[in-house]
Amino acid sequence: MSLETTERATEIANKVEAFVRDVVFPYEKDSRCGAHGPSDDLVDEMREKARAAGALTPHILADGSHLTQRETAAVLIASGLSPLGPLACNTMAPDEGNMYLIGHVATDGQKAHFLEPMVKGEARSAFFMTEPAEEGGAGSDPSMMNTTCKLEGNHWVINGRKAFITGAEGAKVGIIMAKSDEGACMFLVDLPDPAVRIERVLHTIDSSMPGGHAVVNIEDLRVPADQMLGNSGDGFKYAQLRLSPARLSHCMRWLGCCIRAQEIATAYACKRQAFGKLLVDHEGVGFMLAENMIDIQQSELMIDWCAAVLDTGALGTAESSIAKVAVSEALMRIADKCVQVMGGTGVTGDTIVEQVFREVRAFRIYDGPTEVHKWSLAKKVKRDFLKANAS
């Protein structure tokens, strides 16, 4: 990495990188990695080793404080060198973003009950916001939310259906979004709960998240009033607090995977011969690897720029949209070229390159498709112009 960061972040990132390379890489061939993600017993096994190596939840310090976003970038890129690295180190989505949100909004009692087991790597979580498209529910437009919550005595009663809920199967902590008469709300819930029923786990192009992505039915879920996260009606504000750094964290982790894919493709091109010379010496191949170098460098700089904005305390909505679009599209180019350089080997499971390609393709949609972010930015362009030219 070429990012400039602090001494403490460099030390943590180096420790995480060594752990991922030495301990996590061998798990990539483990039979417990399935179509709906690695099994929980595999995750638990890796986390025990991460705990022993001092690489578990490395972005949250012993006193409960977080690394800055710029420092976090160095650490999460290192954890992302393997698709399993974020799981082993407890820097994965949605847990990393959920820990950030709970840490910033929850009460002390809520943190003790819900956050502490997550930080210790003892509990996975799920964020219940997206709803089935066929029902006209919330997706890229969260204001379309259909899930409701009504106060009955000292409990809120929640009803609705959710879709693409990452890690719902096997999660112990849930953050559920629903709408009250005041607006959007968030609730912290213990899982599993019989009122939160997994209808099915979707078959998706990606396969790195434990529990996969589920369609969930919530029927008469009763949640104690003191488990509301923040205030009734402020749910969208809290979602924005979470989403900007969460988008950037995705960029960090998947950049790590693409750096690894570039390493594998480079080694292949520098060893494999065709038509009398090494593949890398064929201009068509060498140029692809050179273009990947450029995209990796630009992605690092884009992440660092957006992280610096977030570290000022700014919400960074536009900046995180810019970074998400630029980095996800660059990573798609990198992953695609790595597959192409490796030819037939690139589309097999013999290396992680094929999986990185699938994961990054999904990333262009997750946390907001490229087109939605561009639409939002175009509205900002118009708004800024009108404001600057108001008579």
C-alpha positions, 0 to 999 in steps of 0.5 A: 500500500502507498497510503500514508497513515499513522504509526499505530495503524501501520503496526496494526495493519502489518499484524493483520496482513501477516495473519491473513497471509499466514493463517487465513489463506490456507482456509480458502480451500476449506470445504466449509466455504459454501454457496451461502458463505462460510459456515459459522464453525469455520468463522469461529475457528478462524476468529479464535486464531485471530484472537490469539494473534491479536488481529481480532476487531483490530479497528476498535482499540482496547478502550473502545475507541475507533481508529480514524477512517484513514487509519481504518483504511490501512487495516481493512485493506490488509484484512481484505487480502482474502475473502475470508480475512474480514470474517476472521478479523471481525472487520466484515460487513454488515458487522463492521458498519453495525458496530460503528452505528451502535457505538455512535447512537446506542445507550450504555445499556444497549452497548453492553448487551448488543455491542460488546459480544460483537466487538469480542467476535462472539456474535454476528449481526444483520441489518434489516432495511431492504424490502422485497421489490415485488411489494414496492418496498424499500431498496435504493429508495429507503423512503418506500419502507413498508415495515411498520412499528406500533407502540403498545404499552412498553413494547413496539410491535413490528410487522413486515418483510425484508429481503437481501438481509445479509447474515440473517441466518445465524445472526445473534444481533439484529438492527431492524428498520420500520416506520412509525407515525413519526417516521423511520425507526431502528430497533436492536433485537436479540436473534433468533426470534420466532417472530423473525422467520427466514423464508429462504436464503437467496442464491446470489453471485457472491459467496463470502458472507456467512448466512448469505442473503435472506428473505425474512418475514417479521410478524408481530415482533414485540420489542421492548421500548428501551431497545429502540436505537435513538429516537422514533422518527430519526431512523433515516438520519442514523442510516446515513450516519452508518452508510457513508463509512460502510460504503467506504469500508466496502471499498477498503476490503474489496480493494484488498481482494483486488490487490491479491488478485493482481498478485496472483495474475502477475505471478501467473503472467511472469511464469507462464510462457506462450508463443516463445515468451512469458505472457507478461512480455506480450503487450496485450497482457502486460498492459492489462497488469499496468492498467490494474496498477493505475486503478489500484493506486487511484482507488487507494487515493480515492479511499484516503480522500473520502476517509479524510473527509469523514474524519473531519466529522462531516457526513460525507454523503456526496464524497462516499457516493463518489468514492463508492462509484469510482472504486467499485468500477475500478475494482471491477476492471481490475478483477476482470483483467485478472481473469482475462490474464489468467485465461482458463485458469482465471475462471476456475476455483483453483485461485480466488481470482474467480471469486473476487470477480463475482464478489466485486460484481455484486459490490457494484450493486450493494450499498447503492448501485452505481446509477443511483449514486450518479443520480444523487450526485447529478441532483447535487450538481444541479442544486449547487449550480442553482444555489451559486447562481441564485439572484 
